[in-house]
Amino acid sequence: MTELPSGWTTAEIGELLLGITAGKNLKCEERPPLAHERGVIKVSAVTWGTFDASQSKTFPRSFEPAPDTAIKAGDFLFSRANTLELVGAVVMVKKDHPNLFLSDKVLRLDLPTELKPWLLVYLRSLEGRRKLGAVSSGNQMSMRNIGQSSLKSVSIPIPPLNEQCRIVEKIEAMFDEIDKGVEGLQTARTTLGLYRQSLLKSAFEGRLTADWRARNADKLEARDTLIARIQKERDTRYKAALDAWQDALAEWRAAGEKVKKPAKPKRPKDFVGSAKIPSGLTVPVPEEWLTLAMSDLGQTTGGLTKNQKRNALHLKAKYLRVANVYSNRLELDEIMEIGVTEEELVKTSLVTGDLLFVEGNGSIEQIGRVAIWNGSIPKITHQNHLIRFSADGILLSRFALYFMMSPVGRKLIEAQASSTSGLHTLSISKIEGLPVPICSPAEQAEIVRRLDARLEAADGLEAEIDAAVTRAIALRQSILKKAFSGYLVPQDPDDEPAAALLDRIKAERMKSPKTTRRKALA
């Protein structure tokens, strides 16, 4: 054990407690109480350093809570049941909440007033949190609990009272400065997010490459010429698929027609030449550009449906899940396998440049998040909750990706995903109907080049911001470590030793009434 500074001592929490106040375990309405109603705070009301009174439930009308369980200013609240990260969280309440009451899981630790600031600082530190987590019990993946005897056994370093005040005052001053810096960093991160959206908006309104178009006006294709190129590309792609099918058919016949006959490729959908824009939305583009449906610019296909029958299939293939696809980002650390037929593998194998759309999500903001397959894993397929779009040669995949990430693109996706039933999902037909702006491949490439460079620079700045926030967190812990070692503020040999303070607390506990409401923390 590290030697304590002069005048310090240690005490278990049980030696400092005057009592523990708790409410009752009741079945309550899962809504915050109205102004005239009374409620009980949930475990989510108490996190490390934050008390959120809105995280509460409404008492049954017939229940009469004990008056001494009402939340009031100065209460030292303790979360005895929560996840491993939050179990043991402590906060000090700043104002009275006469209509909110303690629960059986969020308790009031009745402590000497002069000790509360020090205990709050210590128990919220990494060292204190580790001690509380170490005495908790329960399933690692769900709720943890801290029993009464376990809580009482946690050891706390106690400086002299005057030194406690100096340390807490110094910590608060230093943390205030750190908080101001972190607030500035968070503001910068928010500004970067707005910059990205502004940049994407500028790109697909044509402003980002207005200078490029002016310099290359003599090289720009007329709209009719561009449409003709798109139609030719569709025909070329379909002819290539037919040729491949004819070759497969010949091989199948030469092999004695013993396996399933190769399926003939489907003819592309009729070229529409325009896109249906949802009511209330616009896709503002330069007059030289077109706005077409995705079905005019490539093929949209589904993936594999998971079921028990696939376990019996001999052929296994790696496949992408929703958990692997994020906005302009793939997470490939965990890749699973699935049983497939040879025909399915040929049909659903991903090709570098394919766009992958997330079909559905509990949050409308996450529906339709899209990334580009990078080809890093050969012969990989995808589940049916990811919809694949394979662009024909005219539409650059990265150009389409950036449009789907832009403010207009996101609004179009959310409009396509909405339904009268209240459920929000995408489908192959909905992706096919998505409007997308299209310009010459040369201008698309220029837009992608400029966006890549500027967004990469923004990503670099964001990484620096994140690193600075991480350093701020480390600095807090360094300050606390110094504080608990006695090196943060000067010591005063004239301070009353902490042992004398504990003697007074012990005498106060002996005088405290035995009627204090207590509840086992089992």
LUMDREN-168230 format. One record per residue (C-alpha): x, y, z. Coordinates in steps of 0.1 Angstrom, whole numbers, plus 2048, in hexadecimal, padded with zeros to 3 digits. Layout:
XYZ/...
//
This chain:
800800800/80D8237F7/817837816/7FE85381E/809877821/80E885844/7ED88C856/7D987583F/7C8855848/7B183B838/78E832841/77481A833/754829827/742817842/75582B85C/74984C84C/724844846/70A85285D/6EF83E84B/6E1833829/6BF83F81D/6AC82C803/68982A7F3/67480C7EA/6747F57CC/6537FC7BB/6437F6799/64181978B/63582976A/65182B752/64E85174C/65B87075F/64287E778/62D89C76E/62F8BC783/6148B079C/62188C79E/63C87B7B2/6578657A4/67584F7AB/69785479B/6A5839784/6C882C785/6CF840765/6C9860779/6EB85C78A/70B85A776/72E86577E/72A889788/70888F779/6E588E788/6C988D76E/6A789277F/69588B75E/69F866761/68285D778/663848779/640850787/6348427A8/6128307AA/5F98497B6/5F18347D5/6168347E1/62184C7FC/64784F7FC/65985581D/66087B820/685875829/68B864807/6848847F3/6A28917DF/6B08B17EC/6CE8C87E7/6EE8BA7F6/6E38967F3/70087E7EC/6F18657D5/6FF8437CE/6F682B7B2/6F98087C2/6EC7F67A3/6F67FD77F/70D7F1763/7317EB76B/73B80D75E/72181F773/71C80A793/72681F7B1/72284079F/71F85D7B8/7118817B4/70989E7CA/6E68AC7C3/6E68D27BE/6C18DB7C5/6A28CD7D5/68B8B57C2/66D8B27DA/65989C7C2/6768847BB/6808687D3/69B84E7D9/69882B7CB/6A580A7D8/6C280D7BF/6CB8327C2/6D283A7E6/6DC8577FC/6FC85280F/6F986682F/71B874835/72B890849/7268B0835/74B8B9836/756898827/73E898809/7548AD7F1/7728977F7/75F8767F4/74F8837D4/77088B7C4/78086A7D0/7648527C6/7608627A4/78585E79D/792840789/7A18327A9/7808357BC/76C82779F/78380979D/77E8027C2/7588047BF/7587EF7A0/76E7D57B2/7547D07CE/7367CD7B6/7277AC7AD/71179F791/71379676C/72F7A975A/7187B073D/6FA7BC750/6F17CD771/70B7CD78D/7037D27B2/7167DF7D0/70B7D07F1/70B7E3811/7287D1821/73C7D4801/7367FA7FF/7407FE824/7607EB81E/76E804803/78C816811/79083B80C/7AF851812/7A686E829/7BC88E82B/7B88A8846/7988BB841/7A98DC838/7BF8CA81F/79F8B9810/7918DC80A/7B18E87F9/7B38C97E3/78E8CA7D9/7918EF7D1/7B08EA7BC/7A18CC7AA/7818E07A2/7958FE795/7AB8E777F/78E8D3772/77B8F3769/7998FD753/7998DA743/7748DB73E/7778FD72C/7918EE715/77C8CE70E/75E8E4708/7728F76ED/77D8D56DE/7598C96DD/74F8EA6CC/76B8E46B2/75F8C16AC/73B8CE6A7/7488E868F/75B8CD67B/73A8BA678/7298D966A/7468DF653/7448BC644/71E8C063E/7248E262E/7408D4618/72A8B760C/70D8CF606/7248E55F1/7308C85DD/70E8BB5D2/7018DE5CB/71E8E25B2/72F8FE5C5/74D8EA5CF/7578E55AA/74990459B/76C910592/7748EE583/7558EF56C/75E913561/781907557/7748E8545/7558F6535/75F8EB513/7648C751F/7428C3531/72A8AB523/7068B651A/6EB8A652F/6DF891511/70288450B/70687A530/6E486852F/6F0855510/71084B521/6FC83E53F/6E5829529/70381B516/714812537/6F5800543/6F37EC522/7187E4524/7157D7547/6F67C153E/7087B351F/7267AA534/70F79854D/6FF785530/72077B521/72C76E543/70B75B546/70F74B524/73274052E/72573154E/70972053B/722710523/737703540/7186F5551/70E6E2532/7316D552C/7316C8550/7126B354A/6F86CB559/6FD6BB57B/6F96DA590/6E06F6590/6DD709570/6ED72B571/6D3747574/6CF75F558/6D7783563/6B979A566/6B47B554D/6BA7D855D/69B7EB566/68F80454B/6A382454B/68E83F55B/6A485E554/697871572/69286D598/6738715AE/67B88B5C9/6678875E9/64F8A35F1/65F8C0603/6828B75F8/6988C45DC/6B98B95CD/6C98DA5C2/6E48D35A7/6F48E758B/6E18E856B/6FB8D255A/6F58B5572/6D989B572/6C688D58F/6BE868589/6B084B59D/6CA8325AA/6BA817594/6C782B575/6EB82A582/6F180758E/6E27E759D/6D47E35C0/6D37C15D0/6CC7B05F1/6E1798606/6DE777618/6C3770632/6D075E651/6BE73E65B/6C571C66A/6C670A648/6E671C640/6F970965B/6F66E9646/7056F9627/7286EC620/73570C610/73C728629/74374D620/74C76B634/731785635/72B7A963F/7117B2659/7017D3664/71B7D5680/7367D7665/7287F5652/72981965F/72783B64D/74583B635/75682164B/7597FB64D/7617E966E/7707C8664/77F7BB684/7647A2689/759790669/74277266B/73B755653/71B748645/710729631/70A73160C/70371F5EB/71C7255CE/7017385BB/6FA74F5D9/71F7565DD/7237605B9/7037755BA/70B7875DB/73178A5DD/73B7AE5E1/7517C05C8/7687DD5D1/7547FE5CE/7327EF5D7/71E8065EE/70E7F560C/6EF80561C/6E37FC63F/6BF7F1639/6B07FA65B/6B880667E/6A781169E/6B2835697/6A7847677/6C9858677/6DB837673/6C4829657/6D5829636/6F882F643/70E825626/73281A620/74680E602/7537EA601/7797ED5FF/7817CA5F2/7987C160F/78879E614/7837885F5/7637755EE/74F786609/72A789608/71079D61E/6F1797632/6CF7A3626/6CE7C063E/6E97D0628/6DD7DB606/6F87DC5EB/6F97F65CF/7127EF5B2/71780E59D/71A80D577/73981D569/72C840567/72484558C/7428455A3/73C8325C3/74D84C5D9/7398685C9/7198565D1/72584E5F5/72D8735FC/70B87D5EE/6F9864606/70D874623/703897619/6E68AA62A/6D08A560B/6DA881607/6D287962B/6AF88A628/6A8876609/6B285561A/69C85D638/67F866622/68384560F/685832630/66684063F/64482E63E/620832649/625816662/63F82A676/65A81166E/67981F65C/68A807645/69A806622/6957EC607/6A47E45E5/6887F85D4/68C8165EB/6B28175E4/6AB8145BF/6948325C1/6AC8495D3/6B48685BF/6D986F5B9/6EA88C5A7/70088258A/71A895576/73688C55F/74E87256D/76A88C56B/7588A4581/74D888599/77287F59C/77B8A35A3/7608A65BE/76C8865CE/7908925CD/7888B35DE/7718A35F8/78A888600/7A58A2607/7908B961C/77D89E62F/79E88C637/7AC8AD645/78C8B065A/79188D666/7B4895670/7A98B3684/78E89E695/7A888469E/7BD8A06AE/79E8AB6C2/7978886CE/7BC8846D9/7BA8A56EC/79A89A6FE/7AB879707/7C888D715/7B08A2729/7A1883738/7C4876741/7CD898750/7AF896767/7BA874773/7DE881778/7D189E78D/7BC8867A2/7DA86E7A7/7EE88B7B3/7D28967CA/7CF8747DA/7F58717DF/7F68937F1/80A8A57D6/7EF8BC7C7/7EF8D77E2/8088E17FD/8038D081F/7FF8E483F/80F8D485E/7F68E9873/7D88D7863/7C58C187B/7CE89C872/7B3887861/7B386F87E/7A488A894/789890879/78086B879/77D86C89F/76388889D/750875882/750856897/74286A8B4/72887989D/71D856891/71984B8B5/7018688BB/6ED86389B/6C985689F/6C4831899/6A4838885/6B7842866/6A6831848/6BD81583D/6BA7FB822/6D17DE81A/6E47E47FA/6E27BF7EF/
//
